[in-house]
């Protein structure tokens, strides 16, 4: 059974940083494109960042230059480093996995984590 388990969320002040992690199990991780999505209250889910199997990345315009997605295939884990956080970044962040063989991120796929809450507030 595929499992994606997110961690690292919490409460942070504006301008602060957090690093989210998503550990995957029961998949051949290196064959999966991985993505981070978020849903803020009253808003639709949106792509935050994605990373293809070969390492190419894709970011939402709102997070470019502040967030960095990376993956460690040896640890079956994808990360989202979030810097210069803003109140508008407050949301539940979800990890996603999609079996993929294309060079660019083309998610989302069928597998989702349970989500981790990120709250940016003073």
MIVOVEX-818928 format. One record per atom (N, C-alpha, C): x, y, z; chain. Coordinates in steps of 0.001 Angstrom, whole numbers, plus 500000, padded with zeros to 6 digits. Layout:
# MIVOVEX-818928
pt px->X	py->Y	pz->Z	chaine->A
...
This chain:
# MIVOVEX-818928
pt px->500843	py->498817	pz->500000	chaine->A
pt px->500000	py->500000	pz->500000	chaine->A
pt px->500887	py->501244	pz->500000	chaine->A
pt px->500659	py->502122	pz->499024	chaine->A
pt px->501452	py->503333	pz->498913	chaine->A
pt px->501128	py->504268	pz->500075	chaine->A
pt px->502181	py->504790	pz->500676	chaine->A
pt px->501999	py->505779	pz->501733	chaine->A
pt px->502916	py->506961	pz->501490	chaine->A
pt px->502360	py->508149	pz->501635	chaine->A
pt px->503128	py->509387	pz->501612	chaine->A
pt px->502871	py->510080	pz->502941	chaine->A
pt px->503925	py->510309	pz->503695	chaine->A
pt px->503779	py->510874	pz->505027	chaine->A
pt px->504539	py->512198	pz->505096	chaine->A
pt px->503774	py->513283	pz->505255	chaine->A
pt px->504366	py->514615	pz->505353	chaine->A
pt px->504705	py->514945	pz->506800	chaine->A
pt px->505706	py->515788	pz->506953	chaine->A
pt px->506070	py->516302	pz->508269	chaine->A
pt px->506739	py->517649	pz->508094	chaine->A
pt px->506860	py->518386	pz->509201	chaine->A
pt px->507587	py->519642	pz->509174	chaine->A
pt px->506740	py->520887	pz->509219	chaine->A
pt px->505422	py->520740	pz->509176	chaine->A
pt px->504573	py->521920	pz->509248	chaine->A
pt px->504556	py->522516	pz->510646	chaine->A
pt px->503913	py->523671	pz->510747	chaine->A
pt px->503817	py->524324	pz->512047	chaine->A
pt px->503473	py->525778	pz->511922	chaine->A
pt px->503656	py->526484	pz->513026	chaine->A
pt px->503395	py->527919	pz->513100	chaine->A
pt px->504718	py->528660	pz->512991	chaine->A
pt px->504762	py->529647	pz->512119	chaine->A
pt px->505986	py->530424	pz->511921	chaine->A
pt px->505605	py->531881	pz->511692	chaine->A
pt px->506486	py->532786	pz->512104	chaine->A
pt px->506235	py->534207	pz->511894	chaine->A
pt px->506541	py->534594	pz->510457	chaine->A
pt px->505915	py->535653	pz->509984	chaine->A
pt px->506247	py->536145	pz->508634	chaine->A
pt px->507743	py->536393	pz->508502	chaine->A
pt px->508279	py->535976	pz->507352	chaine->A
pt px->509713	py->536088	pz->507123	chaine->A
pt px->510498	py->534880	pz->507564	chaine->A
pt px->509845	py->533971	pz->508266	chaine->A
pt px->510521	py->532783	pz->508764	chaine->A
pt px->510619	py->531678	pz->507723	chaine->A
pt px->511166	py->530549	pz->508161	chaine->A
pt px->511402	py->529415	pz->507267	chaine->A
pt px->510876	py->528120	pz->507886	chaine->A
pt px->510510	py->527210	pz->507007	chaine->A
pt px->510151	py->525845	pz->507387	chaine->A
pt px->510647	py->524907	pz->506302	chaine->A
pt px->510919	py->523664	pz->506681	chaine->A
pt px->511222	py->522642	pz->505695	chaine->A
pt px->510251	py->521493	pz->505865	chaine->A
pt px->509493	py->521236	pz->504809	chaine->A
pt px->508576	py->520102	pz->504796	chaine->A
pt px->509280	py->518886	pz->504210	chaine->A
pt px->508928	py->517720	pz->504734	chaine->A
pt px->509437	py->516457	pz->504217	chaine->A
pt px->508269	py->515545	pz->503883	chaine->A
pt px->508469	py->514700	pz->502890	chaine->A
pt px->507460	py->513708	pz->502529	chaine->A
pt px->508187	py->512400	pz->502269	chaine->A
pt px->507934	py->511432	pz->503117	chaine->A
pt px->508552	py->510124	pz->502990	chaine->A
pt px->507588	py->509175	pz->502297	chaine->A
pt px->508067	py->508517	pz->501261	chaine->A
pt px->507234	py->507608	pz->500476	chaine->A
pt px->507599	py->506160	pz->500752	chaine->A
pt px->506602	py->505309	pz->500714	chaine->A
pt px->506836	py->503876	pz->500864	chaine->A
pt px->505968	py->503114	pz->499873	chaine->A
pt px->506417	py->501915	pz->499544	chaine->A
pt px->505696	py->501003	pz->498649	chaine->A
pt px->505641	py->501499	pz->497206	chaine->A
pt px->506575	py->502388	pz->496826	chaine->A
pt px->506726	py->502758	pz->495426	chaine->A
pt px->508212	py->502746	pz->495098	chaine->A
pt px->508518	py->502566	pz->493800	chaine->A
pt px->509902	py->502704	pz->493356	chaine->A
pt px->510104	py->504193	pz->493135	chaine->A
pt px->510600	py->504839	pz->494171	chaine->A
pt px->510565	py->506300	pz->494273	chaine->A
pt px->511184	py->506978	pz->493060	chaine->A
pt px->512276	py->506444	pz->492545	chaine->A
pt px->512984	py->507142	pz->491473	chaine->A
pt px->512177	py->507207	pz->490181	chaine->A
pt px->511115	py->506420	pz->490070	chaine->A
pt px->510260	py->506427	pz->488889	chaine->A
pt px->509060	py->507374	pz->489033	chaine->A
pt px->508995	py->508087	pz->490153	chaine->A
pt px->507841	py->508934	pz->490434	chaine->A
pt px->508232	py->510408	pz->490449	chaine->A
pt px->507450	py->511200	pz->489713	chaine->A
pt px->507520	py->512645	pz->489869	chaine->A
pt px->506797	py->513011	pz->491155	chaine->A
pt px->507361	py->513951	pz->491884	chaine->A
pt px->506814	py->514327	pz->493187	chaine->A
pt px->506417	py->515802	pz->493187	chaine->A
pt px->505326	py->516073	pz->493879	chaine->A
pt px->504860	py->517456	pz->493928	chaine->A
pt px->504364	py->517845	pz->495307	chaine->A
pt px->504411	py->519128	pz->495555	chaine->A
pt px->503795	py->519718	pz->496743	chaine->A
pt px->502644	py->520604	pz->496289	chaine->A
pt px->501501	py->520402	pz->496903	chaine->A
pt px->500309	py->521187	pz->496643	chaine->A
pt px->499826	py->521784	pz->497956	chaine->A
pt px->499008	py->522799	pz->497851	chaine->A
pt px->498443	py->523383	pz->499062	chaine->A
pt px->497002	py->523803	pz->498822	chaine->A
pt px->496256	py->523805	pz->499925	chaine->A
pt px->494882	py->524296	pz->499900	chaine->A
pt px->494694	py->525232	pz->501076	chaine->A
pt px->494412	py->526462	pz->500749	chaine->A
pt px->494128	py->527465	pz->501776	chaine->A
pt px->492626	py->527511	pz->502027	chaine->A
pt px->492202	py->527969	pz->503188	chaine->A
pt px->490769	py->528042	pz->503488	chaine->A
pt px->490016	py->528824	pz->502423	chaine->A
pt px->488954	py->528224	pz->501883	chaine->A
pt px->488114	py->528902	pz->500900	chaine->A
pt px->488698	py->528955	pz->499505	chaine->A
pt px->489843	py->528294	pz->499292	chaine->A
pt px->490481	py->528331	pz->497981	chaine->A
pt px->490649	py->526924	pz->497425	chaine->A
pt px->490891	py->526846	pz->496130	chaine->A
pt px->491126	py->525555	pz->495500	chaine->A
pt px->492568	py->525109	pz->495742	chaine->A
pt px->492765	py->523822	pz->495640	chaine->A
pt px->494112	py->523278	pz->495737	chaine->A
pt px->494955	py->523808	pz->494577	chaine->A
pt px->496203	py->524114	pz->494872	chaine->A
pt px->497090	py->524606	pz->493827	chaine->A
pt px->498463	py->523950	pz->493939	chaine->A
pt px->499118	py->523861	pz->492785	chaine->A
pt px->500491	py->523360	pz->492753	chaine->A
pt px->501411	py->524395	pz->493380	chaine->A
pt px->502273	py->523949	pz->494271	chaine->A
pt px->503310	py->524808	pz->494832	chaine->A
pt px->504621	py->524577	pz->494089	chaine->A
pt px->505025	py->523309	pz->494017	chaine->A
pt px->506283	py->522958	pz->493350	chaine->A
pt px->506251	py->521482	pz->492978	chaine->A
pt px->506912	py->521162	pz->491874	chaine->A
pt px->507011	py->519773	pz->491445	chaine->A
pt px->508416	py->519478	pz->490982	chaine->A
pt px->508801	py->518211	pz->491101	chaine->A
pt px->510125	py->517790	pz->490653	chaine->A
pt px->509984	py->516487	pz->489894	chaine->A
pt px->510518	py->516484	pz->488682	chaine->A
pt px->510431	py->515298	pz->487838	chaine->A
pt px->511466	py->514255	pz->488257	chaine->A
pt px->511374	py->513083	pz->487652	chaine->A
pt px->512295	py->512012	pz->488027	chaine->A
pt px->513748	py->512380	pz->487732	chaine->A
pt px->513948	py->513184	pz->486702	chaine->A
pt px->515305	py->513593	pz->486356	chaine->A
pt px->515800	py->514808	pz->487097	chaine->A
pt px->514917	py->515401	pz->487895	chaine->A
pt px->515327	py->516526	pz->488721	chaine->A
pt px->514877	py->517885	pz->488260	chaine->A
pt px->514259	py->517974	pz->487082	chaine->A
pt px->513771	py->519286	pz->486657	chaine->A
pt px->512623	py->519710	pz->487566	chaine->A
pt px->512513	py->521008	pz->487790	chaine->A
pt px->511556	py->521530	pz->488760	chaine->A
pt px->510584	py->522515	pz->488129	chaine->A
pt px->509479	py->522694	pz->488822	chaine->A
pt px->508435	py->523625	pz->488391	chaine->A
pt px->507881	py->524277	pz->489645	chaine->A
pt px->507658	py->525601	pz->489581	chaine->A
pt px->507169	py->526351	pz->490738	chaine->A
pt px->505993	py->527235	pz->490373	chaine->A
pt px->505116	py->527413	pz->491332	chaine->A
pt px->504098	py->528441	pz->491184	chaine->A
pt px->504777	py->529805	pz->491212	chaine->A
pt px->504242	py->530738	pz->490453	chaine->A
pt px->504846	py->532072	pz->490404	chaine->A
pt px->504929	py->532701	pz->491796	chaine->A
pt px->503959	py->532410	pz->492631	chaine->A
pt px->503888	py->533054	pz->493943	chaine->A
pt px->505000	py->532608	pz->494885	chaine->A
pt px->505675	py->531501	pz->494572	chaine->A
pt px->506715	py->530999	pz->495483	chaine->A
pt px->508107	py->530999	pz->494859	chaine->A
pt px->508214	py->531372	pz->493588	chaine->A
pt px->509514	py->531379	pz->492929	chaine->A
pt px->510480	py->532291	pz->493677	chaine->A
pt px->511687	py->531785	pz->493879	chaine->A
pt px->512701	py->532553	pz->494597	chaine->A
pt px->512624	py->532425	pz->496104	chaine->A
pt px->511546	py->531832	pz->496609	chaine->A
pt px->511403	py->531664	pz->498067	chaine->A
pt px->511397	py->530193	pz->498472	chaine->A
pt px->510811	py->529347	pz->497637	chaine->A
pt px->510693	py->527916	pz->497952	chaine->A
pt px->511611	py->527112	pz->497048	chaine->A
pt px->512117	py->525998	pz->497580	chaine->A
pt px->512948	py->525084	pz->496803	chaine->A
pt px->512501	py->523655	pz->497055	chaine->A
pt px->512219	py->522945	pz->495976	chaine->A
pt px->511875	py->521533	pz->496085	chaine->A
pt px->513112	py->520704	pz->495735	chaine->A
pt px->513281	py->519602	pz->496460	chaine->A
pt px->514401	py->518710	pz->496182	chaine->A
pt px->513982	py->517286	pz->496536	chaine->A
pt px->514755	py->516335	pz->496057	chaine->A
pt px->514435	py->514949	pz->496337	chaine->A
pt px->515704	py->514173	pz->496658	chaine->A
pt px->515558	py->513155	pz->497494	chaine->A
pt px->516644	py->512251	pz->497837	chaine->A
pt px->516152	py->510848	pz->497531	chaine->A
pt px->516548	py->510311	pz->496395	chaine->A
pt px->516043	py->509003	pz->495989	chaine->A
pt px->516523	py->507884	pz->496917	chaine->A
pt px->517660	py->508065	pz->497550	chaine->A
pt px->518163	py->507042	pz->498471	chaine->A
pt px->517300	py->506954	pz->499724	chaine->A
pt px->516654	py->508059	pz->500071	chaine->A
pt px->515813	py->508094	pz->501273	chaine->A
pt px->514326	py->508078	pz->500944	chaine->A
pt px->513988	py->507971	pz->499662	chaine->A
pt px->512571	py->507977	pz->499248	chaine->A
pt px->511839	py->509192	pz->499809	chaine->A
pt px->512477	py->510340	pz->499753	chaine->A
pt px->511935	py->511533	pz->500395	chaine->A
pt px->512042	py->512739	pz->499473	chaine->A
pt px->511000	py->513552	pz->499508	chaine->A
pt px->511000	py->514833	pz->498816	chaine->A
pt px->510861	py->515935	pz->499865	chaine->A
pt px->511526	py->517046	pz->499607	chaine->A
pt px->511547	py->518161	pz->500560	chaine->A
pt px->511007	py->519428	pz->499915	chaine->A
pt px->510520	py->520309	pz->500764	chaine->A
pt px->510152	py->521645	pz->500323	chaine->A
pt px->510723	py->522625	pz->501339	chaine->A
pt px->511763	py->523324	pz->500931	chaine->A
pt px->512343	py->524368	pz->501775	chaine->A
pt px->511596	py->525664	pz->501497	chaine->A
pt px->511019	py->526232	pz->502539	chaine->A
pt px->510207	py->527435	pz->502404	chaine->A
pt px->510845	py->528559	pz->503195	chaine->A
pt px->511260	py->529593	pz->502481	chaine->A
pt px->511881	py->530758	pz->503105	chaine->A
pt px->511028	py->531996	pz->502877	chaine->A
pt px->511298	py->533016	pz->503639	chaine->A
pt px->510574	py->534283	pz->503504	chaine->A
pt px->509067	py->534065	pz->503472	chaine->A
pt px->508599	py->533298	pz->504409	chaine->A
pt px->507179	py->532943	pz->504424	chaine->A
pt px->506291	py->534153	pz->504669	chaine->A
pt px->505131	py->534113	pz->504020	chaine->A
pt px->504146	py->535182	pz->504102	chaine->A
pt px->502831	py->534627	pz->504656	chaine->A
pt px->501988	py->535481	pz->505210	chaine->A
pt px->500683	py->534997	pz->505669	chaine->A
pt px->499889	py->534289	pz->504573	chaine->A
pt px->500054	py->534719	pz->503324	chaine->A
pt px->499344	py->534082	pz->502202	chaine->A
pt px->499804	py->532649	pz->501953	chaine->A
pt px->500914	py->532240	pz->502540	chaine->A
pt px->501376	py->530856	pz->502407	chaine->A
pt px->500654	py->529911	pz->503369	chaine->A
pt px->499846	py->530460	pz->504253	chaine->A
pt px->499102	py->529628	pz->505198	chaine->A
pt px->498160	py->528688	pz->504454	chaine->A
pt px->498305	py->527400	pz->504712	chaine->A
pt px->497510	py->526386	pz->504014	chaine->A
pt px->497857	py->525009	pz->504568	chaine->A
pt px->497078	py->524027	pz->504146	chaine->A
pt px->497473	py->522637	pz->504341	chaine->A
pt px->498281	py->522227	pz->503111	chaine->A
pt px->499464	py->521690	pz->503347	chaine->A
pt px->500360	py->521302	pz->502270	chaine->A
pt px->500322	py->519785	pz->502105	chaine->A
pt px->500148	py->519370	pz->500857	chaine->A
pt px->500024	py->517960	pz->500533	chaine->A
pt px->501146	py->517516	pz->499604	chaine->A
pt px->501617	py->516325	pz->499841	chaine->A
pt px->502598	py->515680	pz->498979	chaine->A
pt px->501855	py->514806	pz->497965	chaine->A
pt px->502391	py->514739	pz->496758	chaine->A
pt px->501761	py->513941	pz->495699	chaine->A
pt px->502820	py->513166	pz->494919	chaine->A
pt px->502440	py->511984	pz->494469	chaine->A
pt px->503344	py->511158	pz->493670	chaine->A
pt px->502655	py->510710	pz->492398	chaine->A
pt px->503413	py->510787	pz->491287	chaine->A
pt px->502884	py->510352	pz->489999	chaine->A
pt px->503942	py->509556	pz->489263	chaine->A
pt px->503596	py->508330	pz->488869	chaine->A
pt px->504514	py->507557	pz->488049	chaine->A
pt px->504706	py->508301	pz->486744	chaine->A
pt px->505947	py->508550	pz->486360	chaine->A
pt px->506166	py->509418	pz->485217	chaine->A
pt px->507491	py->509101	pz->484566	chaine->A
pt px->507521	py->509226	pz->483242	chaine->A
pt px->508760	py->509014	pz->482517	chaine->A
pt px->509114	py->510210	pz->481635	chaine->A
pt px->508412	py->511322	pz->481828	chaine->A
pt px->508701	py->512513	pz->481029	chaine->A
pt px->509686	py->513393	pz->481775	chaine->A
pt px->510346	py->514282	pz->481032	chaine->A
pt px->511429	py->515066	pz->481611	chaine->A
pt px->510937	py->516221	pz->482469	chaine->A
pt px->509725	py->516694	pz->482203	chaine->A
pt px->509186	py->517817	pz->482976	chaine->A
pt px->508106	py->517338	pz->483948	chaine->A
pt px->507939	py->518090	pz->485022	chaine->A
pt px->506901	py->517723	pz->485974	chaine->A
pt px->505537	py->517875	pz->485327	chaine->A
pt px->504722	py->516833	pz->485400	chaine->A
pt px->503393	py->516841	pz->484763	chaine->A
pt px->502325	py->516274	pz->485693	chaine->A
pt px->502473	py->516552	pz->486992	chaine->A
pt px->501530	py->516033	pz->487962	chaine->A
pt px->500180	py->516698	pz->487896	chaine->A
pt px->499265	py->516416	pz->488819	chaine->A
pt px->499431	py->515469	pz->489922	chaine->A
pt px->499072	py->514043	pz->489542	chaine->A
pt px->499491	py->513115	pz->490395	chaine->A
pt px->499180	py->511713	pz->490188	chaine->A
pt px->498146	py->511228	pz->491185	chaine->A
pt px->498077	py->509937	pz->491342	chaine->A
pt px->497002	py->509319	pz->492122	chaine->A
pt px->497254	py->509285	pz->493623	chaine->A
pt px->498483	py->509469	pz->494037	chaine->A
pt px->498822	py->509244	pz->495433	chaine->A
pt px->499026	py->510567	pz->496176	chaine->A
pt px->498345	py->510658	pz->497307	chaine->A
pt px->498385	py->511862	pz->498128	chaine->A
pt px->498714	py->511519	pz->499574	chaine->A
pt px->499422	py->512445	pz->500219	chaine->A
pt px->499613	py->512327	pz->501650	chaine->A
pt px->498428	py->512903	pz->502401	chaine->A
pt px->498522	py->512856	pz->503724	chaine->A
pt px->497408	py->513313	pz->504560	chaine->A
pt px->497433	py->514823	pz->504788	chaine->A
pt px->498537	py->515451	pz->504478	chaine->A
pt px->498639	py->516900	pz->504613	chaine->A
pt px->499287	py->517333	pz->505911	chaine->A
pt px->499932	py->518490	pz->505860	chaine->A
pt px->500523	py->519087	pz->507050	chaine->A
pt px->500197	py->520583	pz->507040	chaine->A
pt px->499789	py->521093	pz->508190	chaine->A
pt px->499352	py->522480	pz->508286	chaine->A
pt px->500550	py->523406	pz->508420	chaine->A
pt px->500544	py->524448	pz->507608	chaine->A
pt px->501527	py->525526	pz->507722	chaine->A
pt px->500751	py->526812	pz->507999	chaine->A
pt px->501084	py->527457	pz->509101	chaine->A
pt px->500440	py->528714	pz->509470	chaine->A
pt px->501500	py->529789	pz->509634	chaine->A
pt px->501333	py->530866	pz->508883	chaine->A
pt px->502270	py->531985	pz->508941	chaine->A
pt px->501540	py->533163	pz->509567	chaine->A
pt px->501945	py->533503	pz->510769	chaine->A
pt px->501237	py->534540	pz->511516	chaine->A
pt px->502137	py->535102	pz->512601	chaine->A
pt px->501942	py->536371	pz->512880	chaine->A
pt px->502680	py->537000	pz->513975	chaine->A
pt px->501866	py->536955	pz->515255	chaine->A
